[in-house]
């Protein structure tokens, strides 16, 4: 536990374990998160706010809701309490703390969280929260957490963690300084994240315009007869997908071919490159064979654009749909078309099964896929459009990458600032 001890703190500062600075309390047993919040259980009181640290830190007033029995009226969160995430899918979030500063309603914690109520006569909650945000504590909690599919942190590691505690006036001065400087940094990050969002939206608008209206703004237009598109260039066709793509269903008899995994950005990649789970040849018998140039569709995720073009002989899941393309098609054009939002909506409407939207087991079956009408420019135009899209994407992605680097630099500076302030390296009094 020495990872977060500092040797150059002021001699006036004390070292105290958290268990000597306040008390910890649990969330409501069995209340695991958003799934529970959708339960409609008879005899429960009206909704009260329900806090999950994972989203609380980012959106303070966005809460899940949970019904509670009269007997569960304990362990309400109070303003100034620290909230710890005790169970997470990632080491990055485990043990993350956030301070609750909102008096409009009194929430409960879910069972993935613990609350900590500091003794304000000895330590200011805001100073304590900044201390626990510093690099040493984040590394410490990651080191002591345990788990595989889900990572868990025992409360004893929180209670036994030692923190450096300066006199209250110095705590207040440090917290005030960090409030001001971190707010400035956070606002700069927010602006850049908003700029990234707008750049992504702009990229999608340009791609959508290109694949539905072409590159010539002066081209004569005609009604496509496709309700979600409207007009298309007069020399384009509007064609049902069944005239462009023909399904294939060839299965492997020995499973010796390379298993491919379909990813949103990378497309079809060897399974071994993206997963550590070994799959034997025998387990792959009956999987679908794919050949270079074919189109692969994930039936259950077609609405979010999960398609790929095959570039090597291999195998894919039996639940995927495999299509040969008409000779005059340029595959990348249709990959871009299938990823635009209106196309995704059309795929979603045409999907069938249990559940709605992206939940449940909705599948886009081949007959329904084939019945959808899409614009079909000439192959030469398809290639020109893809070249334009590649250029737009490269330019916008480059700008996004620069802004992401700037955000990372700002966050590193914020972390460094917090580390220095809570260890006394910055003079505040």
C-alpha positions in Angstrom: 0.0 0.0 0.0 3.0 2.3 -0.2 2.3 3.1 -3.9 0.4 6.3 -2.9 2.5 7.5 0.1 4.4 10.7 -0.6 7.7 11.3 1.2 7.9 15.0 0.7 4.6 16.2 2.2 4.5 18.8 4.9 5.4 17.7 8.5 2.1 19.4 9.6 0.1 16.9 7.6 -1.1 13.7 9.2 -1.5 10.2 7.7 -4.9 8.6 8.5 -6.7 5.5 7.4 -10.1 6.2 5.8 -11.8 4.1 8.5 -10.6 6.7 11.1 -12.0 9.6 9.0 -15.6 8.5 8.5 -17.9 5.6 7.9 -18.7 3.5 4.9 -22.2 2.2 4.1 -23.5 -0.2 1.4 -25.9 0.2 -1.4 -29.2 -1.6 -1.3 -28.7 -5.4 -1.5 -29.7 -7.0 -4.8 -30.1 -3.7 -6.6 -27.5 -4.2 -9.3 -28.2 -1.4 -11.8 -30.3 -0.4 -14.7 -32.0 -3.8 -15.3 -33.5 -3.6 -11.8 -34.6 -0.1 -12.4 -37.0 -1.4 -15.1 -38.7 -3.9 -12.7 -42.3 -3.3 -11.9 -42.7 -4.9 -8.5 -46.0 -4.8 -6.7 -46.1 -3.0 -3.3 -43.2 -0.7 -3.9 -43.2 3.0 -3.2 -43.0 5.6 -5.9 -39.6 6.1 -7.6 -36.8 7.7 -5.8 -33.4 8.6 -7.3 -30.9 5.8 -7.7 -27.2 6.6 -8.0 -24.6 4.7 -10.1 -21.1 6.1 -9.7 -20.1 5.1 -13.2 -22.5 7.7 -14.8 -22.8 10.0 -11.8 -19.3 11.4 -12.2 -20.0 12.4 -15.8 -23.7 13.5 -15.6 -24.5 14.5 -12.0 -28.3 14.9 -12.6 -28.8 11.8 -14.7 -30.0 9.0 -12.4 -31.4 5.5 -12.8 -34.6 4.9 -10.7 -35.4 2.1 -8.3 -38.5 1.2 -6.3 -37.8 0.5 -2.6 -39.7 -1.1 0.2 -40.6 0.8 3.3 -38.0 -1.3 5.2 -35.2 -0.2 2.9 -35.3 3.4 4.0 -31.7 3.3 5.3 -28.4 4.2 3.6 -29.7 7.2 1.7 -27.0 9.3 0.1 -26.4 12.8 1.6 -24.8 15.8 0.1 -21.0 15.6 0.7 -20.9 11.8 0.7 -18.3 10.1 -1.4 -19.5 7.3 -3.7 -17.2 4.4 -4.6 -17.7 2.1 -7.5 -17.0 -1.4 -6.1 -17.8 -3.6 -9.1 -16.9 -2.8 -12.7 -16.1 -4.5 -16.0 -12.9 -2.5 -16.2 -9.9 -1.8 -14.0 -10.0 1.8 -15.1 -13.2 2.4 -13.2 -12.9 0.2 -10.2 -12.7 2.1 -6.9 -13.5 5.4 -8.7 -14.9 8.0 -6.3 -17.2 10.9 -6.8 -18.6 13.4 -4.4 -22.4 13.9 -4.2 -23.3 17.6 -4.1 -27.0 17.8 -4.9 -29.8 18.5 -2.3 -32.9 18.4 -4.5 -33.6 14.7 -3.9 -32.1 12.0 -1.6 -31.0 9.0 -3.6 -30.1 5.4 -2.8 -27.0 3.6 -4.0 -27.1 0.4 -6.0 -25.3 -2.7 -4.8 -22.3 -2.0 -7.1 -21.5 1.0 -5.0 -20.5 2.0 -1.5 -21.0 5.4 0.2 -18.5 7.1 2.5 -19.6 9.8 5.0 -16.6 11.8 6.2 -16.2 13.3 9.6 -16.2 16.9 8.5 -14.5 18.1 11.6 -11.3 16.2 10.5 -11.4 16.1 6.8 -13.3 18.0 4.1 -15.1 15.6 1.7 -14.1 17.6 -1.3 -10.4 17.5 -0.4 -10.7 13.8 0.3 -12.3 13.2 -3.0 -9.5 15.0 -4.8 -6.9 13.0 -2.9 -8.6 9.7 -4.0 -8.6 10.9 -7.6 -4.8 11.1 -7.6 -2.7 8.6 -9.6 -1.4 6.6 -6.6 -4.9 5.7 -5.3 -6.2 4.9 -8.8 -3.2 2.5 -9.2 -3.7 1.1 -5.7 -7.3 0.2 -6.2 -6.6 -1.4 -9.6 -3.9 -3.5 -8.0 -6.0 -4.9 -5.1 -9.2 -5.5 -7.1 -10.0 -9.0 -8.2 -12.2 -10.7 -10.8 -12.4 -12.0 -14.3 -15.7 -11.3 -16.1 -16.4 -8.6 -13.5 -13.8 -6.9 -11.3 -14.7 -6.3 -7.6 -13.1 -4.3 -4.8 -13.5 -5.2 -1.1 -14.4 -2.4 1.2 -11.5 -3.2 3.5 -9.1 -1.8 0.9 -11.0 1.5 1.0 -11.2 1.6 4.7 -7.5 0.7 5.2 -6.2 3.2 2.6 -4.1 5.9 4.2 -4.5 9.5 3.1 -2.4 12.6 4.0 -4.5 15.1 5.9 -3.4 18.7 6.2 -5.0 21.2 8.6 -8.6 22.1 7.6 -7.7 25.6 6.3 -5.2 24.1 4.0 -7.6 21.4 2.9 -10.1 24.2 2.1 -7.6 26.2 0.2 -6.5 23.2 -1.9 -10.0 22.2 -2.7 -10.9 25.8 -3.7 -7.8 26.0 -6.0 -8.6 22.6 -7.6 -12.3 23.5 -8.1 -11.3 26.6 -10.0 -8.5 25.1 -12.1 -10.2 21.8 -12.8 -13.4 23.6 -13.8 -11.4 25.5 -16.4 -9.8 22.3 -17.7 -13.1 20.4 -17.7 -14.7 23.2 -19.8 -11.8 23.1 -22.3 -12.3 19.3 -22.5 -16.0 19.7 -22.9 -15.6 22.2 -25.8 -13.2 19.9 -27.6 -15.4 16.9 -27.1 -18.3 18.9 -28.5 -16.1 19.8 -31.5 -15.4 16.1 -32.1 -19.1 15.3 -31.9 -19.8 18.0 -34.6 -17.0 16.8 -36.8 -18.4 13.2 -36.6 -21.8 14.5 -37.5 -20.4 16.5 -40.4 -18.5 13.4 -41.6 -21.8 11.4 -41.6 -23.7 14.2 -43.4 -21.1 14.4 -46.2 -21.1 10.6 -46.6 -24.9 10.4 -46.6 -25.1 13.1 -49.2 -22.5 11.4 -51.4 -24.1 8.0 -51.4 -27.6 9.2 -51.9 -27.2 12.3 -54.1 -23.8 11.9 -55.8 -21.0 14.4 -56.1 -22.4 16.8 -58.7 -24.7 19.4 -57.1 -25.9 20.5 -60.5 -27.0 17.1 -61.7 -30.6 16.7 -62.8 -32.7 14.9 -60.2 -35.7 12.6 -60.1 -37.9 11.1 -57.5 -36.4 7.8 -56.4 -39.6 6.4 -55.1 -37.7 5.6 -51.9 -39.3 7.4 -49.0 -36.2 7.7 -46.9 -34.1 9.2 -49.7 -36.4 11.3 -51.9 -34.6 12.6 -55.0 -31.6 10.9 -56.6 -29.6 11.9 -59.7 -31.7 11.3 -62.8 -29.3 8.8 -64.4 -29.2 6.6 -61.2 -31.4 3.5 -60.8 -33.4 2.7 -57.7 -33.0 -1.1 -57.3 -34.2 -3.7 -54.7 -31.2 -5.2 -53.0 -32.2 -8.7 -54.1 -31.2 -7.6 -57.7 -27.7 -6.6 -56.4 -26.9 -9.3 -53.9 -27.4 -13.1 -54.0 -27.1 -15.1 -50.8 -24.7 -18.0 -50.5 -24.7 -20.8 -47.9 -21.6 -23.0 -48.2 -20.5 -24.7 -45.0 -17.1 -26.1 -44.0 -16.8 -29.9 -43.5 -13.5 -29.8 -41.5 -13.2 -26.4 -39.9 -9.6 -25.9 -41.0 -10.2 -22.5 -42.7 -9.3 -19.2 -40.9 -12.1 -18.0 -38.6 -12.9 -14.4 -39.3 -14.5 -11.9 -36.9 -16.7 -9.0 -38.1 -15.8 -5.6 -36.5 -17.4 -2.2 -37.0 -14.3 -0.3 -38.0 -11.8 -3.0 -39.0 -14.3 -5.2 -41.0 -13.5 -8.9 -41.2 -10.3 -9.8 -39.3 -8.8 -13.1 -38.2 -10.5 -14.2 -34.9 -7.1 -14.9 -33.3 -6.1 -11.3 -33.7 -9.0 -9.9 -31.6 -9.7 -12.7 -29.2 -7.7 -14.9 -26.9 -10.3 -17.7 -26.9 -9.1 -20.7 -28.9 -11.6 -22.5 -31.0 -10.9 -26.0 -32.3 -11.4 -27.1 -35.9 -14.1 -29.5 -34.7 -16.1 -26.6 -33.2 -16.0 -24.8 -36.5 -17.5 -27.6 -38.6 -20.7 -26.2 -40.1 -19.6 -22.6 -40.1 -20.1 -20.6 -43.3 -17.3 -20.4 -45.9 -16.5 -17.0 -47.4 -14.5 -16.0 -50.4 -12.8 -12.7 -51.4 -15.2 -10.1 -52.7 -18.3 -11.3 -50.9 -20.5 -9.2 -48.6 -21.0 -10.4 -45.0 -23.9 -9.1 -42.9 -24.4 -9.6 -39.1 -28.2 -10.2 -39.2 -28.7 -9.1 -35.6 -26.6 -5.9 -36.0 -27.4 -4.8 -39.5 -29.1 -1.7 -38.2 -25.9 -0.3 -36.8 -24.0 -1.0 -40.1 -22.2 -4.2 -39.2 -21.2 -5.4 -42.7 -17.9 -6.3 -44.2 -16.2 -7.2 -47.5 -14.3 -10.5 -47.5 -10.6 -10.2 -48.5 -9.5 -13.7 -47.8 -10.8 -17.3 -47.8 -12.2 -18.1 -44.4 -15.1 -18.9 -42.1 -17.8 -16.8 -40.3 -20.6 -17.5 -37.9 -23.5 -19.6 -39.2 -25.8 -16.8 -38.1 -24.3 -14.3 -40.6 -25.6 -13.8 -44.1 -23.2 -14.1 -47.0 -23.8 -12.5 -50.4 -22.2 -12.5 -53.8 -22.3 -9.1 -55.4 -23.4 -8.3 -58.9 -20.4 -7.8 -61.2 -21.0 -4.1 -61.7 -21.0 -3.2 -58.0 -18.1 -1.7 -56.1 -18.4 -3.2 -52.6 -17.0 -0.2 -50.6 -19.8 2.0 -51.9 -22.4 -0.2 -50.4 -20.5 -0.6 -47.2 -20.7 3.2 -46.8 -24.4 3.2 -47.9 -25.3 0.5 -45.3 -23.7 2.5 -42.5 -25.7 5.8 -42.9 -28.4 6.4 -40.3 -31.5 6.3 -42.6 -30.3 3.0 -44.0 -29.9 1.7 -40.4 -33.4 2.8 -39.6 -34.7 0.9 -42.7 -32.8 -2.2 -41.7 -34.3 -1.9 -38.2 -37.9 -1.6 -39.4 -37.4 -4.6 -41.7 -35.9 -6.8 -38.9 -38.0 -9.5 -37.2 -37.9 -11.4 -34.0 -38.2 -10.8 -30.2 -37.5 -7.4 -28.7 -37.3 -4.0 -30.3 -34.6 -1.7 -31.5 -31.1 -2.8 -30.6 -32.3 -5.1 -27.8 -33.8 -8.5 -28.0 -33.2 -10.9 -30.9 -34.2 -8.9 -33.9 -32.8 -10.3 -37.2 -32.7 -9.0 -40.7 -33.6 -12.0 -42.8 -32.5 -12.3 -46.4 -36.0 -11.8 -48.0 -36.5 -8.6 -46.0 -33.0 -7.4 -46.8 -33.6 -8.1 -50.5 -36.9 -6.2 -50.5 -35.3 -2.9 -49.6 -34.8 -0.5 -52.5 -31.5 1.5 -52.7 -29.9 3.9 -55.1 -27.6 2.3 -57.7 -25.2 4.6 -59.5 -22.8 3.3 -62.2 -19.7 1.4 -61.0 -17.5 4.3 -62.1 -19.5 6.8 -60.0 -19.5 4.3 -57.1 -15.7 4.3 -57.2 -15.5 8.1 -57.5 -17.9 8.5 -54.5 -15.8 6.1 -52.4 -12.6 8.1 -53.3 -14.3 11.3 -52.1 -15.5 9.6 -48.9 -12.0 8.3 -48.2 -10.6 11.8 -48.6 -13.3 13.4 -46.4 -12.8 10.7 -43.8 -9.1 11.0 -43.7 -9.2 14.8 -43.3 -11.9 14.8 -40.6 -10.4 11.8 -38.7 -7.0 13.7 -38.7 -8.7 16.7 -37.1 -10.5 14.5 -34.6 -7.2 12.8 -33.7 -5.5 16.1 -33.0 -8.4 17.1 -30.7 -8.2 13.8 -28.9 -4.5 14.3 -28.3 -5.3 17.8 -26.9 -7.9 16.3 -24.6 -5.5 13.7 -23.4 -2.9 16.4 -22.7 -5.5 18.4 -20.7 -6.5 15.4 -18.7 -2.9 14.6 -18.0 -2.4 18.1 -16.8 -5.4 17.9 -14.6 -4.1 14.7 -13.0 -0.7 16.2 -12.5 -2.3 19.3 -10.9 -4.3 17.1 -8.5 -1.3 15.0 -7.6 0.8 18.0 -6.8 -1.9 19.8 -4.8 -3.0 17.0 -2.6 0.6 16.2 -1.7 1.6 19.7 -0.8 3.8 20.4 -3.8 1.7 23.5 -4.6 1.8 26.3 -2.0 -1.8 27.4 -1.3 -1.5 29.2 2.0 
